[in-house]
Amino acid sequence: MIKVAAGRAAIVLAGGALTLAGGLAPARAASSAWRTDMTFAVRGDVSRFTDIAASSPADAWAIGFAVKTKGTSVPQPIIRHWTGRTWRLVALPAKIGRELARQGAALSVVSAASASNVFIFDSADDYLRLHGSRWSLGELPGASQKSGALVLIDASEAFSATDVWAFGLRISASGMAAPYAAQYSGRKWSRVTVPVLPGGGLITAVAAVSRGDIWAVELGFLPPPLAAARAVAERWAVAASPAARLAVARLRAAASDSGAASQVVLRWTAKTGWRDAAQQPRLTATDQLVSGVAQPGGHVWFGGSADNSANGTSPLTAEWNGSSWSVSDLPGKASSANWQLTTMAPDGTGGIWALADDSNNDAERIWHLHGASWSQAKAAFGKHPWVLEALALVPRTHSVWAAGVVQEGKSGADGLIAVDGALPR
C-alpha cells in the first residue's frame, strides 16, 4: 500500500483502488452561505479538484485529476470551465492529452488573466497555456529532463496575458532545494532571482497587492535535506497538488536533527526586485507561514501555524497593515491537533476566507475574517465527508468559489465545486 499526502486529505492507493483516508471534515447540515454548486463523478474513477481561479463572473477554471478505482492508478487530468451558466468539461488536444497521460502528471495550480489567457501547471515541470482558443504545452526554465533538475510549482499569479508569475521549488540533480520564481512576458518565461536562505529553501506563500507589489514567504532548512527533497519531488509527481504547504513539515522534520528551519518574508517591486522585506513579523522558531492573501491598499496577511500549550499547533496569522506587523493565533482552545491555515482568499467585502487543516485527523474548518474578528463558518455540503483544496474570489463580486472533493460510498469520491454568495453570472 502506498500512502501519499495530497492536498488536505490522505489518498491511499491500495491494489489500484483509491479512497479518501481517515475522517475528513464531516459535512454538517447547517444554515450557511457556503453550499455545493456541482459535484462531478467520473465513471469508474475517483475525481478531485485541486485548484480554482476566476477572472470574471462568467469565467472560472477548476482543475484536478481522476484515478481509476481498478487497474492503473495513473492520474488523468480534468479541466472544467465556468461559462456563467455551466461548468463545461474541457477537452485538450489529443496530442497534449496523450503526453500528460504518458507522464502521469496531475494538474495542481491554475491562474487565469481572462477566458482566453489561462495557465495551468502540472505536478512536474510542464505547464499548459490557453491562448485564444489554442492549447499548448511548455516547460518552465530551470527544469531539465536530461540533468534531472525538477521545478515544482505551488502558486501562480496572472495579472495579464503578458505578466504571469509562477512560484515554488527547484530541486537540482544533486538534491539541492532552492526557492523558485519565474515571470512570463507574453513571449517567454524567465527565471527571477530570489534570495536564498542558508541551506536552500522553497516559497510557501504568495500575496500580490498589485502587479507591482508582490509578497512571499520563503522557508529554509539546515542542512539541505537531500533525501527529503527527493521524496517531495516523488510526492509531487504522484499526487495531485501536493503543495508546498504539505511539503514544509516533511522538509523541516528532515532537518530537525541537525539544524533549525528558518523563514523570511520577501517583497518584490519592479525597482528593487526580490528582497527581504524591510520589516519582518515577530515569529518563533516553530511558527510556519504557508498561505497568503493581499487586499488593495497594501494590506497583507500570511497564515500558518504556531505551537500551542497542548503539544499541538493552532492557526496563526501575520498581518501587515502598511506600516507594521502583528502576529496572533486564531481564537479557540488549544488542543493536540495540528491546525494550520493552508489557503486564504479575499471575500470581496474587505474580509478574508481561510481553510484550516488538521493534519493529524484529516479534518478541516472554514474560517472568516470580518472586520477585526475571526470566526468559524459552517458549510452545507451534505452528509458525506468533504475536503476543500482551493478558494478564489470572483472579481467585482462578493462571491467566492471553492474546489475540492466529496466522498461517495466506501471507495468513491467526486470532484466538488462550492460557492459562497450569489452564483456568479
C-alpha positions in Angstrom: 0.0 0.0 0.0 1.3 3.4 -0.9 0.1 6.3 1.1 0.6 9.8 -0.4 -0.3 13.1 1.2 -2.2 15.1 -1.4 -4.0 18.3 -0.8 -5.5 18.2 2.7 -6.6 14.6 2.9 -4.5 11.4 2.6 -5.1 9.4 -0.5 -4.5 5.7 -0.3 -3.6 3.7 -3.3 -4.1 0.0 -2.5 -4.3 -2.7 -5.1 -5.2 0.0 -7.7 -8.1 1.4 -5.6 -8.1 5.0 -4.3 -10.0 6.2 -1.3 -10.1 9.2 0.9 -8.5 8.1 4.1 -9.2 8.9 7.7 -12.1 11.0 8.9 -12.4 14.0 6.7 -14.2 17.1 7.8 -17.7 15.8 8.4 -20.3 17.6 6.3 -23.0 19.1 8.6 -26.4 20.4 7.5 -26.3 24.0 8.7 -27.5 27.5 7.9 -24.6 28.8 5.8 -23.9 30.6 2.7 -21.3 28.0 1.8 -23.1 25.4 -0.4 -22.4 22.9 -3.1 -22.7 24.2 -6.6 -21.8 21.0 -8.5 -20.2 17.6 -8.0 -18.6 15.7 -10.8 -18.3 11.9 -10.9 -16.2 10.1 -13.5 -17.4 6.6 -14.1 -15.0 4.0 -12.7 -12.8 6.8 -11.3 -12.2 8.9 -8.3 -12.1 12.6 -9.2 -10.8 15.5 -7.3 -10.3 19.2 -7.9 -7.0 20.7 -6.7 -7.3 24.4 -7.7 -9.7 27.0 -8.9 -9.3 30.5 -10.4 -11.7 33.2 -11.7 -11.1 36.2 -13.9 -14.8 37.4 -14.1 -18.3 36.2 -13.0 -18.6 34.3 -16.3 -15.1 32.9 -16.4 -13.6 30.4 -13.9 -11.4 27.4 -14.2 -11.3 24.3 -11.9 -8.6 21.7 -12.4 -7.8 18.4 -11.0 -7.4 14.7 -11.7 -9.2 11.4 -11.9 -7.8 8.0 -10.9 -9.3 4.7 -11.7 -10.5 2.6 -8.8 -9.5 -0.6 -10.6 -6.3 -1.2 -12.6 -3.9 1.7 -13.2 -3.6 4.4 -10.7 -2.0 7.0 -13.1 -3.9 10.3 -12.6 -5.7 11.7 -15.6 -6.2 15.5 -15.9 -9.6 17.1 -15.5 -10.4 20.7 -16.5 -13.8 22.4 -16.1 -14.6 25.9 -17.3 -17.4 28.0 -15.8 -19.1 30.0 -18.6 -21.6 31.9 -16.5 -24.1 29.1 -17.0 -22.4 25.8 -16.5 -19.2 24.0 -15.7 -18.2 22.8 -19.1 -15.7 19.9 -19.4 -12.7 21.0 -21.4 -11.2 18.5 -23.9 -7.5 19.0 -24.5 -6.0 18.4 -28.0 -5.3 14.7 -28.4 -1.5 15.1 -28.6 -1.4 17.1 -25.4 -3.7 14.7 -23.6 -1.6 11.7 -24.6 1.6 13.4 -23.3 0.0 14.3 -20.0 -1.3 10.8 -19.7 2.1 9.3 -20.5 3.7 11.4 -17.8 1.0 10.6 -15.3 1.2 14.3 -14.3 -1.5 15.8 -12.0 -2.7 19.3 -12.6 -2.0 21.3 -9.5 -2.2 25.1 -10.0 -4.3 27.3 -12.3 -4.3 31.1 -12.9 -6.5 33.0 -15.4 -6.0 36.5 -16.7 -9.1 36.1 -18.9 -11.3 33.5 -20.5 -8.7 33.2 -23.3 -5.5 33.5 -21.3 -5.1 30.7 -18.8 -2.0 29.0 -17.4 -2.2 25.5 -15.7 0.8 23.9 -14.0 1.1 20.2 -13.5 2.9 18.2 -10.9 6.2 18.1 -12.7 7.9 20.7 -14.9 5.3 21.4 -17.5 2.6 24.0 -18.0 -0.5 24.2 -20.1 -1.4 27.5 -21.8 -4.7 28.6 -23.4 -4.1 31.5 -25.7 -7.2 32.5 -27.5 -8.7 29.1 -28.4 -5.4 27.2 -28.7 -3.9 25.0 -26.0 -0.1 24.5 -25.9 2.3 22.6 -23.6 5.6 24.1 -22.5 8.4 23.5 -20.0 9.4 26.0 -17.3 13.0 27.4 -17.3 15.3 25.6 -14.8 13.8 22.2 -15.3 15.8 19.6 -17.2 14.9 16.1 -18.0 18.5 15.5 -19.1 20.1 16.6 -15.8 17.2 15.5 -13.6 16.5 19.0 -12.2 12.9 19.5 -11.2 10.7 22.6 -10.9 7.6 22.2 -8.6 5.0 25.0 -8.8 2.8 25.8 -5.8 1.4 29.2 -6.6 0.8 31.4 -9.7 -0.4 35.0 -10.3 -1.8 36.1 -13.7 -2.1 39.8 -13.9 -2.5 39.8 -17.7 -1.6 37.7 -20.7 1.9 39.4 -20.7 2.5 39.3 -16.9 2.3 35.9 -15.2 4.3 34.6 -12.3 5.0 31.1 -11.1 6.4 30.2 -7.6 7.6 27.1 -5.8 10.7 25.0 -5.5 13.6 23.9 -7.7 15.4 20.7 -6.9 18.8 20.3 -8.7 20.1 16.9 -9.9 22.2 16.8 -6.7 19.2 17.3 -4.5 19.8 20.9 -3.5 16.4 22.7 -2.9 16.1 26.4 -3.7 13.1 28.8 -3.9 11.8 29.3 -7.5 10.2 32.2 -9.2 9.7 32.8 -12.9 7.9 35.5 -14.9 6.1 35.2 -18.3 6.4 38.3 -20.5 3.9 37.2 -23.2 6.7 35.7 -25.3 8.8 33.6 -22.9 9.4 32.6 -19.3 12.4 34.0 -17.4 13.7 32.9 -14.0 13.8 35.7 -11.5 16.5 35.7 -8.8 15.1 35.1 -5.3 17.3 35.5 -2.1 18.2 32.0 -0.8 18.4 31.2 2.9 21.4 29.3 4.1 20.9 25.7 3.1 18.3 26.4 0.5 14.5 26.7 0.7 11.2 27.0 -1.0 8.4 29.6 -1.5 5.4 28.5 0.6 3.1 31.5 0.3 2.4 34.4 -2.1 0.3 37.6 -1.6 0.0 40.0 -4.5 -1.1 43.5 -3.6 -0.8 44.5 -7.3 1.3 43.6 -10.3 4.0 45.9 -9.0 3.9 44.8 -5.3 4.2 41.1 -4.5 5.0 39.5 -1.2 6.1 35.9 -0.5 7.4 33.7 2.3 10.5 31.6 1.9 11.1 28.6 4.2 14.7 27.5 4.6 16.3 24.5 6.3 19.7 23.5 7.6 21.4 21.5 6.3 19.8 20.8 2.8 17.7 17.6 3.4 18.7 15.9 0.1 16.7 12.8 0.7 13.7 14.7 1.9 13.8 17.0 -1.2 13.8 13.9 -3.5 10.9 12.4 -1.5 9.0 15.7 -2.0 9.7 15.5 -5.8 8.3 12.0 -5.9 5.3 13.0 -4.0 4.7 15.9 -6.4 4.9 13.6 -9.3 2.4 11.1 -8.0 -0.2 13.1 -6.1 -2.5 15.9 -7.1 -1.5 19.3 -5.7 1.0 18.1 -3.0 1.6 21.8 -2.4 4.5 23.3 -0.6 2.3 23.7 2.5 2.3 20.0 2.9 6.0 19.5 1.9 7.0 22.0 4.5 6.5 19.7 7.5 8.5 16.9 5.9 11.4 19.1 4.8 11.5 20.7 8.2 11.4 17.3 10.0 14.2 16.0 7.9 16.4 18.9 9.0 15.4 18.9 12.7 18.1 16.6 13.9 21.0 18.8 12.7 19.6 22.2 12.0 16.6 24.5 12.6 14.2 25.8 10.0 14.1 29.5 9.2 11.8 31.7 7.2 11.7 35.2 5.8 9.1 37.4 4.2 10.2 38.6 0.8 8.9 41.6 -1.2 9.2 42.3 -5.0 8.8 45.6 -6.8 9.9 46.3 -10.4 12.5 48.7 -9.0 14.0 46.5 -6.3 13.4 43.0 -7.4 13.0 40.3 -4.8 14.4 41.4 -1.4 13.9 40.6 2.3 11.0 42.8 3.4 12.3 45.8 5.4 10.3 44.7 8.4 9.8 41.1 9.4 6.9 39.6 11.6 8.0 38.5 15.0 7.8 34.7 14.8 9.1 31.9 17.0 11.4 29.2 15.7 8.4 26.8 15.3 5.9 29.2 13.6 5.2 28.4 10.0 3.6 30.6 7.3 2.2 28.7 4.4 -0.6 30.7 2.8 -1.1 34.3 1.8 -3.6 36.9 0.7 -3.5 40.7 0.0 -6.1 43.5 -0.3 -5.9 46.7 -2.3 -4.1 49.4 -0.4 -1.2 47.3 0.7 -2.8 45.1 3.5 -1.1 41.7 3.5 -1.9 38.5 5.6 0.1 35.3 5.8 -1.4 32.3 7.5 0.1 29.2 9.0 0.5 27.6 12.4 2.1 28.1 15.9 2.9 25.6 18.6 0.4 25.7 21.5 0.4 24.7 25.2 -1.4 21.3 24.4 1.5 20.0 22.3 -0.4 20.7 19.1 -0.5 23.7 16.7 -3.1 26.4 16.3 -3.9 28.5 13.3 -1.7 31.6 13.1 -1.9 34.9 11.1 0.8 37.5 10.5 -0.8 40.8 9.3 0.9 43.7 7.6 -1.2 46.9 7.8 1.1 49.0 5.7 3.4 50.1 8.4 3.9 47.2 10.9 3.3 43.5 11.5 1.0 41.9 14.1 1.1 38.2 14.8 -1.8 36.3 16.5 -3.4 32.9 16.9 -7.0 32.5 15.8 -9.5 32.2 18.6 -10.1 28.7 20.2 -8.9 26.3 22.9 -5.5 24.8 22.4 -5.5 21.1 21.6 -3.2 18.3 20.5 -4.5 18.7 16.9 -2.2 20.1 14.3 -4.2 23.0 12.8 -2.8 25.2 10.1 -4.2 27.9 7.8 -3.5 26.4 4.4 -5.4 28.6 1.9 -6.7 32.2 2.0 -8.8 34.4 -0.3 -10.5 37.8 -0.1 -14.3 37.7 0.4 -15.0 40.8 -1.7 -16.1 42.9 1.2 -12.7 43.6 2.8 -12.6 40.4 4.8 -10.9 37.0 4.2 -11.9 33.4 3.9 -9.4 30.8 5.0 -9.2 27.0 5.2 -7.6 25.4 8.2 -6.4 21.8 8.1 -5.7 19.4 11.0 -3.1 17.0 9.5 -3.4 14.6 12.4 -7.1 13.8 11.8 -7.7 14.8 8.2 -10.2 17.4 9.4 -10.9 20.8 8.0 -12.5 24.1 9.1 -13.6 27.2 7.2 -12.7 30.5 8.9 -13.9 34.0 8.1 -12.3 37.4 9.0 -15.0 40.0 9.1 -13.9 43.4 10.4 -11.3 42.6 13.1 -12.7 39.2 14.2 -12.1 35.7 13.0 -15.0 33.2 13.4 -15.7 29.6 12.1 -18.2 29.1 9.3 -20.3 26.0 8.7 -20.9 24.6 5.3 -24.0 22.9 3.8 -22.2 20.3 1.6 -24.4 17.3 2.5 -23.9 14.3 4.8 -20.7 12.9 3.2 -17.1 13.8 4.2 -15.5 16.6 2.2 -12.3 18.5 1.7 -11.7 21.9 0.1 -8.4 22.4 -1.7 -8.6 26.0 -3.0 -10.5 29.3 -2.8 -11.0 32.0 -5.4 -12.7 35.4 -5.2 -14.8 36.2 -8.3 -13.6 39.7 -9.4 -16.0 42.6 -8.9 -18.4 40.5 -6.8 -18.8 39.2 -3.2 -18.9 35.6 -4.3 -16.1 33.1 -3.7 -15.6 29.7 -5.5 -14.1 26.7 -3.7 -12.9 23.4 -5.2 -12.1 20.0 -3.6 -13.6 16.6 -3.2 -16.6 14.9 -1.5 -16.5 11.2 -0.6 -19.2 8.9 -2.1 -19.5 5.4 -0.6 -16.6 3.4 0.7 -14.2 4.0 -2.2 -15.6 6.6 -4.4 -15.0 10.3 -4.5 -16.4 13.1 -6.7 -14.9 16.5 -7.6 -16.7 19.2 -5.5 -17.2 22.8 -6.5 -18.8 25.0 -3.9 -19.7 28.7 -3.7 -20.3 31.4 -1.1 -22.5 34.3 -2.1 -24.6 34.7 -5.2 -23.9 32.3 -8.0 -21.7 34.3 -10.4 -23.2 35.1 -13.8 
